[in-house]
Amino acid sequence: MEVKIEVVKMISERDIKIALSSARMGMIYWSKSPDYRLRDDLSISDFFLGGKMQDIDDLWHWTELVPLQEGCALVLELREETRCWDGQVRDRVELDLAALHRGAQTMADKYPERFTELFDHGGDGVSADLFVQCCLFGELVYS
């Protein structure tokens, strides 16, 4: 007999930043240089050293900060059209808070061992890339 259980796991903002940082190298194989979409009260300079979104004692690359802000997204142009999490085929996708939440749940459901490896044991770039792909595509598309 098998029993399915739901487990609640809190993932810290820092863990998400680490995953996004680790995923950057894998993402270059399936996406072009990242761009951004910001809400009206922010500019990209706010995410650089000295900007209001950057903590001098805890520095991160802008690609790790932007998707964590409400109303902002990391915009990725894909190297080829790809079926996304919602079934639509796109050549451009946005990684935002909703995508991060959706991707974490998708990864936990479909790839629980890799999820645990990434968020409980530090993971690696391969697991981090899988996380971002779960956020955007709902599964591993590029391996």
N, C-alpha and C positions, 0 to 999 in steps of 0.2 A: 504494500500500500504506500502511496505517496501523498504527502500533504504539502500544499503550497501555502507559504506564509508571506506576509508583507512585513518588511523591516523598515523602520524609520531611521535614516542616517543623516545627521547634520554634516554638511560639507562647509568648511570655513571659506571665507573670501580668499584667504591666503592660499588654501589648497587649490582653488579655482585658478588663481594667478599662476601658481606653480605649474599646473596642468597646461594652461595656455602658453606659458613660456616654453615648456618642454615640447609642445606640439608644433611650434613655429617651423622647425626644420622639416618635419614631415609634410606640413602643409604646402611647402614650396613645390612639391611634386605634382600637386593637383590644383593649385591656385596660383594666381599671379600676385604681384605686390599688393598688400592690403591697403584699403582706403578706409574711410570712416564716415559715419553719419552722426552728427552731434545735435543735441537740443539747442535751442536758440541762445540760452544763457552761457554756453560754453564755446571755446575755440580750441583748436588742437594745441596751441601753446599752453593751455591750462594743464595739459598732461605731460609737459616737459619739465625739466629741472627748474624750480622756481615757480611753477604754475600752481594754481589753487587746488588742483586735483592730485598733485604729487607730494608725498610726504618725504621730506629730506632725510628722515631716519629709516625709511623703508621704500627705497626707490624701485620702480618697475618701469618696463617699457610701455609705451602708450598702447600697444596692442593687447596688453594684459589688463589695462585699466578701463579703456573705453567700453568694452562689452558689459562691464559690471555697473555701469551708470544707467539709471532709469532714463529712457528716451534716447539712448545712444546705441550705436552698433558698429562692429567691425564689419566692413563690407569687403567681400572677397569675389573677385572675378575668377570663375573656374576656367581651367584650361580646355574643358569640353563640357557640353551640356550634360547635366546629370539629374537623375530623378531624385527629388528631395523628400523630406519626411512627410510632406502632405500629398505626395504623388505627382506633383507638378514637376515638369522638366525645366530646369533653369540653367543659365550660364553665369548668374550672379546671385549671391546669397548674403544674408546678414546674420551675424552672430550677435545676439543681444541677450538680455536677461531671460526672456521667455525661452529662447533657444537653449541657454545654459541649463535651465531647470528641466526642460524637456529631454535634453541629451543625457543629463545625469540619471534620470529615471529610466530612459531607454537603455543606457549602458548597464545599469543595475539589473534590469530585467533580462536583456539578451546576452550580456557578457559579464555575469556576476564575478567570475574569477578575476578578470581584467579590471573591473570596477574596484574590487577589494585591493588588488595590487596597486592601483593608482592612488586611491584615496586613503588607504590604511597603511601602505608600505612605501609611499613615495613614488612608485611606478617608474616608468621610463618614457622616452619619446614615442615609442610605438603605442603604448597604452594611452598616452595623452592625445596622440593623433586620432586614435579610435574614439576617444571622448568627443573631440570636435566633430568628427564625422557623424557620430550619433546625434549631436546637436543639430547638424545641418541636414543630414540625409536619412537619419533614423536607423542606420546600419553601417557596417563596414563596406565601403564601395571601393576605395583605393588601398591596396595592400602592398 
